Amino acid sequence: MLKYIFSICAVFLLGVLTAGCGAETSFTDQAGPWLVEAAPPGNDFHQPPPPPSVKQRPPEHILQRVRAIAPAQTRVQWWQRKQNGLYLVRAELRPEEYEFLISAEGRIHRLEYGNDWGSLHEKPDKLMWRGTRRQLAIDQFPQRALKTVATVMPGAVPEQVWVSQSDQGPRYGLLAGDTVFYAREDGQIQAIGLTEKGALNEKPAPKEPAKLLAEAETLLGPFRQRFDIHNQIERLASRQRGAGKAFRFVVIGDSRSNPELWPEMVAHIDQLVPQPDFILNAGDVVRHGYAREFREYLVPPLLKTDIPFLVAVGNHDTGASRQAVEYRTLFGNKSLNYSFDHGPVRFVFFDNVTEVNSPQEKLAWLDRVLAATPQSLALVVTAHKPTATIEKWAYHSWDDENSRRFAALMEKYRVDHVFFGHIHAYSTAEENGVKYTVSGGGGSRLHNRYGPSGNVFHYLICDVSEDGRISQQVVRFKKKP
């Protein structure tokens, strides 16, 4: 009985405390193992993390090997001496990054490649497709790569050469002793590993499109009626407030990869008073975009609420084919770029991660939708990757050229608010009259650049007034001590 009375008091108290942050709100201050608190919006703090240990600069012969492999990345971003005596060296020229593990003697134990703009990663033990390996003569290995191998591993004797398929196209493999080198057709080495660490591992080739679609239909077909984006927009009609009516929605992003938090966060949103008309998710709702992840991770908590769930596709949602086959099986074929009007606001969801359509085609679509918006409506745009025009987000953003085009459209049409995910934190900015918010604290491992108010799991409560103005509250989740 006392516990029940305490819970009622906690709900009432939170309603009083948060009344000044937006519409009066009540909710419990606990969610499973999490403590929950609400606060006013805004977080301009930004501090890039310092290099882990500039005092442990590698010897020059190690840096020479780095530059031999990654000549374009001549600026060594940072380095660190690890407990096992290896140097961790990262050579970076945005958006590309080569990460090395090198011994003090200069032996390369591991090399991985990443490209943030395309969400590409190449690792020596997770590269080759099973069943695609074809043996070659030594002289068929790209000559530029052979020269690089001789430079970074003097005296190496190539023993085997082959070509295999990978997620990024053909990769040429060369085995010298216990070291494996993987190179592109143009001779650029992309990955290096040791045989004892699995550098010869092969992974299953992606399913053929027809088989991939069949699996997605089997696992996700039963939920399509419920989660199809346009079905959900039609459901919003029952919550329609009219052009001059106030309402509430919730923003969350990067809610993947946290089975401890995701169900609790959905349940917490569901018991908000007043309840939101819909949940706006800024993308990355699952880890890889596989059908089984959608079915087993994303869907179950959402089946326990009647609140519509509207998503901007994230790079982690694009699936085995990178074409968002599984995502579109669940959310519908028109779920990548779409818009709808609700109350005094037009909401626009924009795909800046897939290759289903070119950036030029997608930006042209966005231009048309914004141009056709009545002046009486406020504009809210959601996309997954932030714009690189805001410097503090540029390290983890859409590419420079398309970011400039996107930002120009936001300014041209005087968009009221833009929501992004991708960066796992809470951060705000204003650029040329446009308000931007990154809300990527839905569960993914947090970034460390945005201070105690930003490096935190959270969602946003957005209350829309009758004239389309948006006020926010930040609802933060912190683990109980």
C-alpha positions in Angstrom: 0.0 0.0 0.0 2.8 2.4 0.9 4.6 1.6 -2.3 1.4 2.4 -4.3 1.0 5.7 -2.5 4.6 6.6 -3.1 4.2 5.9 -6.9 1.2 8.1 -7.1 3.1 10.9 -5.3 6.0 10.5 -7.6 3.8 10.8 -10.7 2.2 13.9 -9.3 5.5 15.5 -8.4 7.0 14.9 -11.8 3.9 16.5 -13.3 4.5 19.6 -11.3 8.2 19.7 -11.9 7.9 19.4 -15.7 5.0 21.7 -16.1 7.4 24.6 -17.0 9.2 22.5 -19.6 6.3 22.2 -22.0 2.8 20.9 -21.6 2.1 19.6 -18.1 3.4 16.0 -18.0 3.2 13.2 -15.6 5.1 9.9 -15.6 6.9 7.6 -13.2 10.5 8.4 -12.3 11.6 4.7 -12.7 11.6 2.3 -15.6 12.9 -1.2 -14.7 16.6 -0.7 -13.8 16.6 3.0 -14.9 16.0 6.3 -13.1 14.1 8.7 -15.3 14.1 12.5 -15.2 12.8 15.3 -17.3 14.5 18.6 -18.1 14.3 21.6 -20.4 15.8 21.3 -23.9 19.1 22.5 -25.2 22.7 21.2 -25.3 25.3 23.3 -27.1 28.2 21.6 -25.3 30.8 20.0 -27.5 34.3 18.9 -26.7 36.1 16.5 -29.1 37.8 13.7 -27.1 41.6 14.2 -26.8 44.0 11.7 -28.3 44.3 8.8 -25.9 48.0 9.2 -25.4 50.1 11.5 -27.5 53.1 10.8 -25.2 53.3 7.3 -26.6 54.0 8.3 -30.2 55.2 5.2 -32.2 58.7 5.1 -33.6 59.1 6.5 -37.1 59.5 3.1 -38.7 56.0 2.2 -37.6 54.5 5.4 -39.0 56.3 4.7 -42.3 54.5 1.4 -42.6 51.2 3.2 -41.9 51.9 5.8 -44.6 52.9 3.1 -47.1 49.5 1.5 -46.8 47.4 4.7 -46.4 49.2 7.4 -48.3 46.1 9.6 -48.6 45.7 9.4 -44.8 49.1 11.0 -44.1 47.7 12.7 -41.0 47.9 10.2 -38.2 44.9 11.0 -36.1 46.0 9.3 -32.9 47.9 6.4 -31.4 48.0 4.5 -28.2 50.3 1.9 -26.7 48.2 -1.0 -25.6 48.7 -3.3 -22.6 49.9 -6.1 -24.9 52.7 -3.9 -26.2 51.1 -3.2 -29.6 50.5 0.3 -30.9 47.0 1.2 -32.0 47.4 3.7 -34.8 44.5 5.4 -36.6 45.2 7.2 -39.9 42.2 9.2 -41.0 41.1 11.5 -43.8 37.4 11.9 -43.5 35.4 9.9 -44.2 38.0 7.1 -44.6 39.9 5.5 -41.7 42.6 2.9 -41.5 43.2 1.4 -38.0 46.4 -0.6 -37.4 47.7 -2.8 -34.6 51.5 -2.9 -34.9 54.2 -4.3 -32.7 57.2 -2.2 -31.6 59.3 -4.0 -34.2 56.9 -2.9 -37.0 55.0 -6.1 -37.6 51.4 -5.4 -38.6 49.1 -7.7 -36.6 45.8 -6.2 -37.9 44.4 -3.6 -40.3 40.8 -2.6 -40.6 39.2 -0.1 -43.0 36.1 2.0 -42.4 34.2 4.6 -44.4 31.6 6.4 -42.4 29.7 8.1 -45.3 29.0 4.7 -46.9 28.9 2.8 -43.6 31.5 0.5 -45.0 33.8 -1.7 -42.8 36.4 -4.3 -43.9 37.9 -6.6 -41.3 40.2 -9.5 -42.2 38.2 -12.1 -40.3 34.8 -10.9 -41.6 35.5 -10.2 -45.3 35.4 -13.1 -47.7 32.2 -14.8 -48.9 32.1 -18.5 -48.5 32.2 -20.4 -51.8 33.6 -17.6 -53.9 37.3 -18.1 -53.5 39.3 -18.7 -56.7 43.0 -19.5 -56.7 45.3 -17.3 -58.8 49.0 -17.2 -59.8 51.2 -15.0 -57.7 51.7 -12.5 -60.5 47.9 -12.0 -60.7 47.9 -10.2 -57.3 47.7 -6.4 -58.0 51.2 -5.2 -58.6 50.8 -2.0 -56.5 49.7 -4.2 -53.6 52.7 -6.5 -54.1 55.1 -3.5 -53.7 53.3 -2.4 -50.6 53.6 -5.9 -49.1 57.3 -5.8 -49.8 57.6 -2.4 -48.1 55.7 -3.2 -44.9 56.9 -6.8 -44.6 60.5 -7.0 -45.9 61.5 -10.5 -47.0 57.9 -11.8 -47.2 57.5 -14.7 -49.6 54.0 -14.9 -51.1 52.7 -18.5 -50.8 49.1 -18.3 -52.0 47.0 -15.7 -53.9 43.3 -15.8 -54.6 40.3 -13.6 -55.3 37.0 -13.7 -53.4 33.8 -11.7 -53.3 33.1 -9.4 -50.4 30.4 -7.0 -49.4 32.4 -4.3 -51.2 33.2 -6.2 -54.4 36.2 -8.4 -55.3 39.1 -8.6 -52.9 42.5 -10.2 -53.6 44.0 -12.2 -50.9 47.7 -13.0 -50.4 49.2 -15.3 -47.7 52.8 -14.8 -46.6 53.8 -16.9 -43.6 51.0 -16.4 -41.0 49.9 -13.0 -42.4 47.1 -12.4 -44.8 46.7 -9.2 -46.9 43.5 -8.2 -48.7 43.6 -5.7 -51.5 41.2 -4.0 -53.9 41.6 -4.4 -57.7 43.5 -1.1 -57.9 46.1 -2.4 -55.4 45.0 -0.5 -52.3 45.4 -2.8 -49.2 42.2 -2.7 -47.2 42.7 -5.3 -44.5 45.5 -7.4 -42.9 45.3 -10.1 -40.3 47.0 -13.2 -38.8 45.9 -16.7 -39.6 45.8 -17.6 -35.9 43.3 -14.7 -35.4 40.9 -15.9 -38.2 42.2 -13.9 -41.1 41.2 -16.8 -43.5 37.7 -17.0 -42.1 34.9 -17.0 -44.6 31.3 -15.8 -43.9 28.1 -16.9 -45.6 27.4 -15.1 -48.9 24.3 -12.9 -48.8 21.1 -14.6 -49.7 19.9 -14.2 -53.2 17.3 -11.3 -53.5 14.4 -13.7 -54.0 15.4 -15.8 -50.9 16.0 -12.7 -48.9 12.6 -11.4 -49.7 11.0 -14.7 -49.0 12.6 -14.9 -45.6 11.5 -11.3 -44.8 8.0 -12.1 -45.9 7.8 -15.1 -43.7 9.1 -13.4 -40.6 7.7 -9.9 -41.1 4.7 -10.3 -43.3 2.3 -11.0 -40.3 3.2 -7.5 -38.9 3.1 -5.5 -42.1 -0.6 -4.4 -41.7 0.3 -3.1 -38.3 3.5 -1.3 -39.1 3.1 -0.2 -42.8 3.9 3.5 -42.6 0.9 4.6 -44.6 -1.4 2.5 -42.6 0.0 4.1 -39.5 -0.5 7.6 -41.0 -4.2 6.6 -41.7 -4.4 5.6 -38.0 -3.3 9.1 -37.1 -6.6 10.3 -38.5 -8.3 9.0 -35.4 -5.9 11.3 -33.4 -6.2 14.2 -35.8 -6.4 17.5 -34.0 -7.2 19.8 -36.9 -5.1 22.5 -38.4 -5.4 24.7 -35.3 -5.2 22.1 -32.6 -2.3 21.3 -30.2 -0.8 17.9 -29.9 2.2 15.9 -28.7 4.8 13.6 -30.3 7.9 11.8 -29.1 11.3 11.7 -30.7 13.8 8.9 -30.3 16.8 7.7 -32.3 19.3 4.9 -32.5 17.3 2.6 -30.4 19.1 -0.6 -31.6 21.3 -3.0 -29.6 19.9 -2.5 -26.1 17.4 -5.1 -25.1 17.6 -4.0 -21.5 16.5 -0.4 -22.3 14.3 -0.6 -25.5 11.2 -2.3 -23.9 11.4 0.0 -20.8 11.6 3.1 -23.0 8.6 2.1 -25.1 6.6 1.3 -22.0 7.6 4.6 -20.4 6.4 6.5 -23.5 3.2 4.6 -23.5 2.2 5.7 -20.0 2.9 9.4 -20.6 0.1 11.8 -19.7 -1.0 13.3 -22.0 -0.1 10.5 -24.4 1.8 11.4 -27.6 0.0 11.0 -31.0 3.0 9.2 -32.4 6.6 8.2 -31.9 9.1 9.7 -34.4 12.2 7.5 -34.7 15.3 9.0 -36.4 16.6 5.6 -37.5 18.9 2.7 -36.6 16.1 0.6 -35.0 18.0 -2.7 -35.3 21.7 -3.7 -35.4 22.1 -5.0 -39.0 18.6 -4.7 -40.6 18.0 -8.4 -40.7 14.4 -9.7 -40.7 15.0 -11.7 -37.5 16.2 -8.6 -35.7 13.1 -6.6 -36.6 10.9 -9.5 -35.5 12.6 -10.4 -32.2 14.0 -7.0 -31.1 12.0 -4.1 -32.5 8.4 -5.4 -32.8 7.5 -7.1 -29.5 7.6 -3.9 -27.3 5.8 -1.9 -29.9 2.9 -4.5 -30.0 2.2 -3.4 -26.4 1.3 0.1 -27.3 -1.2 1.6 -29.7 0.9 4.6 -30.5 1.9 4.8 -34.2 5.6 4.4 -34.8 7.1 6.4 -37.7 10.7 6.0 -38.8 13.4 7.6 -40.9 15.5 4.7 -42.2 19.0 4.5 -40.6 22.2 3.0 -42.0 22.0 0.0 -39.7 18.4 -0.7 -41.0 19.5 -1.4 -44.6 19.9 -5.2 -44.2 21.8 -7.9 -45.9 21.4 -6.4 -49.4 22.0 -2.8 -48.2 18.7 -2.1 -50.0 16.5 -2.1 -46.9 14.6 -5.1 -48.2 13.7 -6.2 -44.7 12.9 -2.7 -43.5 10.5 -2.1 -46.5 8.9 -5.5 -46.0 7.8 -4.4 -42.5 7.2 -0.6 -43.0 6.1 -0.7 -46.7 7.6 0.1 -50.1 7.0 3.8 -49.6 8.7 4.0 -46.2 12.0 5.6 -47.2 10.8 9.1 -48.2 7.3 10.2 -47.2 5.4 13.1 -45.6 2.1 13.7 -43.9 0.2 16.6 -42.3 -0.8 16.5 -38.6 -2.4 19.4 -36.9 -0.6 22.6 -37.9 2.6 20.7 -39.0 3.9 18.9 -42.1 6.2 16.1 -41.1 8.8 15.0 -43.8 10.9 11.8 -43.4 14.0 11.7 -45.6 16.3 8.9 -46.5 20.0 9.9 -46.5 21.5 6.5 -46.0 20.3 3.9 -48.6 21.3 3.6 -52.3 17.8 2.7 -53.4 17.6 6.1 -55.1 20.5 8.6 -55.8 21.0 11.6 -53.5 20.1 13.9 -56.4 16.7 12.1 -56.8 16.0 12.2 -53.1 16.9 15.8 -52.7 14.7 16.7 -55.7 11.8 14.9 -54.0 12.5 16.8 -50.8 12.5 20.1 -52.7 9.2 19.3 -54.3 7.5 18.3 -51.0 8.8 21.4 -49.1 7.8 23.7 -52.0 4.3 22.3 -52.0 3.8 22.9 -48.2 1.1 25.5 -47.4 2.5 28.5 -45.6 0.0 27.9 -42.8 1.9 24.7 -41.8 5.0 24.5 -39.8 7.7 22.2 -41.2 9.5 19.4 -39.4 12.1 17.2 -41.3 13.7 14.0 -40.0 16.7 12.2 -41.5 19.2 9.8 -39.9 22.6 11.3 -40.7 23.3 14.8 -39.5 24.4 17.5 -41.8 28.1 18.1 -42.0 27.5 21.9 -42.2 27.3 21.9 -38.4 30.9 21.5 -37.5 30.5 19.6 -34.2 28.6 16.8 -36.0 30.7 16.7 -39.1 32.8 13.8 -37.8 29.8 11.4 -38.1 27.5 12.9 -40.8 26.3 12.8 -44.3 28.9 13.8 -46.9 29.9 17.4 -47.4 28.3 18.1 -50.8 24.9 16.6 -50.1 24.9 18.1 -46.6 25.3 21.6 -48.2 22.4 20.9 -50.5 20.2 19.6 -47.7 21.0 22.6 -45.5 20.3 25.0 -48.3 16.8 23.4 -48.7 16.2 23.8 -45.0 17.0 27.5 -45.2 15.2 28.1 -48.4 11.9 26.8 -47.0 12.4 28.1 -43.5 12.0 24.6 -41.9 11.1 25.0 -38.3 12.9 22.0 -36.9 15.1 19.2 -38.1 15.7 16.0 -36.2 18.6 13.6 -36.7 20.0 10.4 -35.2 23.3 8.6 -36.0 25.3 10.4 -33.3 24.5 8.5 -30.1 23.9 11.6 -27.9 21.7 14.6 -27.4 22.9 17.8 -29.0 21.3 20.9 -30.4 22.3 23.7 -32.8 20.8 26.5 -34.8 22.2 27.4 -38.3 20.9 30.3 -40.4 17.6 30.4 -38.6 16.9 26.6 -38.7 16.8 24.6 -35.4 18.5 21.2 -35.4 18.4 18.5 -32.8 20.4 15.2 -32.7 18.5 12.6 -30.7 20.4 9.4 -30.9 20.2 8.2 -27.3 17.7 5.4 -27.7 20.0 2.6 -26.7 23.2 2.4 -28.8 26.6 2.8 -27.2 26.9 6.5 -26.4 29.3 9.0 -27.9 31.5 11.0 -25.5 31.6 14.6 -26.9 28.5 16.2 -25.5 28.9 16.4 -21.8 26.8 15.0 -19.0 23.6 16.5 -20.5 24.2 15.0 -23.9 26.1 11.7 -23.4 23.0 10.0 -22.0 20.1 7.7 -23.0 17.0 9.7 -23.6 13.9 10.5 -25.7 12.3 13.9 -26.4 8.7 15.0 -25.6 7.6 17.6 -28.2 4.5 19.6 -27.6 3.1 21.4 -30.5 1.0 24.6 -29.9 -2.0 25.6 -31.9 0.2 27.9 -34.1 2.8 25.1 -34.8 5.5 26.1 -32.3 7.3 23.2 -30.7 8.4 23.1 -27.1 10.5 20.2 -25.8 11.4 18.2 -22.8 14.4 15.9 -22.6 13.6 12.6 -20.7 16.9 11.1 -19.6 17.4 7.5 -18.4 20.2 6.7 -16.0 21.1 3.4 -14.6 20.2 2.9 -10.9 23.2 2.8 -8.7 
